[in-house]
Amino acid sequence: MAKTELNCINEFREYSGFQASEQTYIALSLAQAGYAATAAMKNRPNEAPPLAIKTYGMRTRIPDDSDLGKLSPFIGEMIDVSAHHLRGGELKSFSAYRFLFERLLGAPVRPWLPSAFCGAAALPDLKPDHRKSLLHSITEAAATAPGWSLREPIFFPTPVTLELN
């Protein structure tokens, strides 16, 4: 089996381990971001959801490790966007959050995800039980990783629609 196929299977396994509500939220968020990109490319940004446009636009502003001058505006925006995704309660763990944002923003965002997640999860407007659950979901390994993979995600879930006859 090729390495790419194995990576795709591992990503699918990770996704299948999320709760159904998390899977649905991730797939719908990715579809919404895809729509925003399509609408923006066709010069129809007013038709796309504002959060999706904002998130998609962040792809070009991800700082690299040596460009900390761009860190403050980026991490502030990441916490804001992350808080929006965490407030509803559909994402219940750092793993689901990371899975979504790696696909929304690509591999270069990985080093910034623990900080943005913890910042957003610690905001006082989240319900205390939800805040506690989110903060407990990030492992020490994820919070203190010495490095991050540059491999782009392969598996991108799509929303499933059922037609009932």
N, C-alpha and C positions, 0 to 999 in steps of 0.2 A: 504494500500500500504506500502511495506517495506521501511525503511529509505534509503537503497541502491538504490532502484528503484527511489525514489523521488530525490536523489542526481543526478542520471544519467539523469533524465528528466530536472532538473535545469541546468545541464551542457550542455545538448543538446539545451535548450532554449537560453542559453548565446551564444553558437556557432551560432545558427540560426539568432541571432541579428547582427552578423558581416556582413560586406559587402561581396559580392560574391568573390571578389578578395582576401579578407582576408581568407575566408573559404578555398579557393583553395590553397593558400600559406601555411596555417597551415597543411592541409591534406598532401600536397606534402612534406613538411618539415618533418613531422612525418614518412612518408613512407621512405624518404631518410635516416633518422636516424635509422629506423628499418633495412634497407638494410645494413647500415654501421655496426650495431651490428652483424648481421648475417655473413657478410663477415669477420669481425674481429674474430668471434668465429671459423670460418672455416679456419683461418690462411690465409685469402686473403685480407689483409688490403689495398693493392694497388688497388683493384677493387672498394673500397668504396670511396665516395666523401670525401675529406680531412676535410671540415667543419663539416660534419656529424660525422666523427670519433672523431674530437676534442671535439665537443659538447657532444657526448655520453660518452667520457672518463671523462668529468667533474663531472659526477654523483658521483664518488668516492672521489672527492676532495672538496665537499661542507663543509665549516667550520660550526661548531655549535657555539652557542653564546659565549661559554667559550673558544673557540680556535681561538682567534683573530690573532695569529701568522701566520696562514695560510690565513688570509683575503686578504692581499695585492696581492699575486700572483693570488688568485682566482678571486677577483673583477676585476683585470686588464684583466684577460682572459674573464670574463663575459662581460665586456664592449666591448671588441674586437669582441666577437661572437655576442653580441646584435647589435653592429653597423652594422655588415654584414647583419643581418636580417632587420634592419631598413632602410638601405641605398636605397634599391630598391623601397621603397614606398608602398609595398604591405601591410605591417602592418601599420595601420593608428591610432592606439590607444594603450594606456597602457593595456587595457582589452584584446585585441587580442594578444599582446605580452605576457602578463601574462598567458593567456590560453595556448599558444604554449609552453612556457618554463616550466610551471608546468608539462606538459606531456613529454617534452624532458628530464627533470632532476628530476622530482618527487617533492613531497611536501616539502622536506627539503630546497629547493631553495627559497621558498616564501619570507623569510625575506630579501633576497639579491636582489630581483627583482626591487623594486623601485629605489635603488641606481644604479644598472646596467643600468636600462632603462634611468634614468635621465642623467647619464654619457654619454651613447651612443647617446641619443637624442640631447644633447648639443654640440656634436662634430661639428667643423666648416665645415666639408666637406658635411654635409647635406644641402640641399637647405633651405634657411631661412624660407620660408613658411611652408615647411614640418617640420622643427625643431620646429617652433612655434606651429604648430598643435599638434605634438607629446607631447610637454611639457605641453600644455593646457589640454591634455587628461587624465593626471593623477590627480585623485581627492585628496583632502586634506586627506580624510579618508585612501586612499591607501598609501599615502606618510608618514602618521604618525600613522599607525596601531600599537596598543600596543601589539598585538600578532597575530599569524598565525595558521591556522588549520594544523594539522598533517595528515588529511585525504588525502589519495592519490586520484588523479583524476580517474574517472570511464569511462567516455565517451572519446573515441579516434577516431576522424573522419578518414576516409580513402578516398583516391582519387576516384572519380567516373569516369569511362570510358564509353563513349557512342559509340556504334557501329552503324554506319549508313549503311543500306542496299541499 
